[in-house]
Amino acid sequence: MPMPMPMPMPVTTTGIAANPVLRVPAAAPAEAAAHFRAALRFQTDVSDVAAALGSGDPGCVVLDCRSTASWNQGHIPGALHLPTALISERATELLDPSVPVVTYCWGPGCNGATRAALALAELGHCVKEMIGGFEYWVREGFAYETEQGTARRDADPLTAPVTEACGC
């Protein structure tokens, strides 16, 4: 049986095959730097949160915005529990507006941490979202608390380095 012919690449007006990555040109370096600098003002990751919490003086409050049942299933040690639906009525009594807040929810498929961060920002808090959420906290091998006590899983080698640090 003959092998099927590969599909031809789209051809640009110059006759060179179109690169799907560069179909929309990359931003100029200064524009890219501004974008990525801004992104880091709004987001942090689980490794940086773990390092901050491990320092003894994190300089921020880590806030789990999930339901009580989700909190009980597992949460980051030292995190404050405040479901998103309760932020408007309870944030003032629980949070110091001079201390930045890092929100987290389940994982990358959930925008609960984004909604919580928005609610807090609208109340005047400096806030960042922890990308990856609780899912990546656990997948990277960090300890978490449950109703039964503290637990930890081995790091998933597809999400975390098998050595001490990823080097980023």
C-alpha positions in Angstrom: 0.0 0.0 0.0 1.5 3.4 -1.0 2.3 5.9 1.8 -0.1 8.9 1.9 1.4 12.1 0.7 2.0 14.7 3.4 -0.1 17.8 3.3 1.7 20.8 1.8 2.6 23.7 4.1 0.7 26.9 3.4 2.8 29.2 1.2 3.3 32.9 1.8 3.4 35.5 -1.0 7.2 35.2 -1.0 7.0 31.4 -1.6 8.3 30.4 1.8 6.2 28.0 3.9 4.1 29.9 6.6 5.3 29.4 10.1 2.2 28.9 12.3 4.1 30.3 15.3 4.9 33.5 13.5 1.6 33.9 11.6 1.1 36.8 14.1 4.5 38.4 14.4 6.3 38.5 17.7 6.1 41.7 19.7 9.0 44.1 19.7 11.4 43.5 22.6 10.3 46.6 24.5 6.6 45.7 24.1 7.3 42.1 25.1 9.3 43.3 28.2 6.4 45.5 29.3 3.9 42.7 28.9 5.9 40.1 30.8 6.8 42.6 33.5 3.1 43.3 33.9 2.2 39.6 34.0 4.6 39.1 36.9 2.9 41.9 38.8 -0.4 39.9 38.7 0.8 36.3 39.0 3.1 34.1 41.0 3.7 30.4 40.9 3.6 27.6 43.5 7.4 27.3 43.8 7.7 31.0 44.6 4.8 30.8 47.1 6.5 27.8 48.8 9.8 29.6 49.0 8.1 32.7 50.5 6.2 30.6 53.1 9.3 28.6 53.9 11.3 31.8 54.6 9.4 32.4 57.8 8.5 35.9 56.6 6.5 35.6 53.4 5.4 39.2 53.2 2.0 38.1 52.0 -1.2 36.2 52.9 -2.0 33.1 50.9 -5.7 32.8 50.5 -7.6 29.7 49.5 -10.9 30.9 47.9 -12.5 27.4 47.5 -15.4 25.9 49.3 -15.2 24.5 52.8 -15.4 20.9 51.5 -12.5 21.7 49.1 -10.5 23.3 51.9 -11.0 20.2 54.0 -9.9 17.9 51.1 -6.6 19.7 51.2 -5.0 23.1 51.4 -1.7 24.9 51.6 -0.3 25.0 55.2 -0.6 28.5 56.6 -3.2 29.6 54.0 -6.2 31.6 55.1 -9.6 30.1 54.0 -12.1 32.7 52.6 -14.4 31.4 49.8 -14.8 33.9 47.0 -18.5 34.3 47.7 -17.7 35.6 51.2 -14.9 38.0 50.3 -17.1 41.1 50.1 -18.5 40.6 53.6 -15.4 39.1 55.5 -12.2 40.4 53.9 -12.2 43.6 55.9 -12.2 41.7 59.2 -9.7 39.0 58.1 -7.2 40.9 55.9 -4.8 43.8 56.5 -5.0 46.0 53.4 -1.3 46.8 53.7 -0.3 43.1 53.3 -0.4 41.7 49.7 -2.7 38.7 49.1 -2.0 35.6 46.9 -5.1 33.8 45.9 -5.4 30.2 44.8 -8.2 27.9 43.8 -8.1 24.3 42.3 -5.9 24.6 39.3 -5.2 25.9 35.8 -8.7 24.9 34.6 -10.4 27.0 37.2 -10.7 30.8 37.3 -11.8 31.0 40.9 -8.5 32.5 42.0 -8.9 35.2 39.3 -12.4 36.0 40.5 -11.2 36.2 44.2 -8.3 38.4 43.1 -10.7 40.7 41.3 -12.9 40.9 44.4 -10.0 41.7 46.6 -8.5 44.3 44.3 -11.9 46.0 44.1 -11.8 46.2 47.9 -8.4 47.9 47.7 -6.0 45.0 48.3 -2.8 44.4 46.5 -3.2 40.9 45.1 -1.6 38.3 42.9 -2.9 35.0 41.6 -1.0 31.8 42.2 -1.0 30.1 38.8 -1.4 26.3 38.9 -3.5 26.5 42.0 -3.7 23.7 44.6 -3.3 21.1 41.9 0.2 22.2 41.0 1.0 22.7 44.7 0.4 19.0 45.2 1.9 17.9 41.9 5.1 19.7 42.7 5.5 17.7 45.9 4.8 20.4 48.5 3.1 19.4 51.8 -0.6 20.1 52.2 -3.0 19.8 55.1 -6.2 17.8 55.2 -8.7 16.9 57.9 -6.5 13.9 58.6 -3.3 15.9 59.0 -0.3 16.8 56.8 0.3 14.9 53.6 2.7 15.1 50.7 3.0 13.3 47.4 6.1 12.7 45.3 6.6 15.4 42.8 5.2 14.7 39.3 8.3 14.7 37.0 6.2 16.2 34.2 5.5 19.3 36.4 8.4 19.6 38.7 12.1 18.9 38.6 13.4 15.7 40.0 16.4 17.7 41.3 16.4 20.5 43.9 15.3 23.3 41.7 14.2 24.0 38.1 16.7 26.8 37.7 14.2 29.4 36.5 
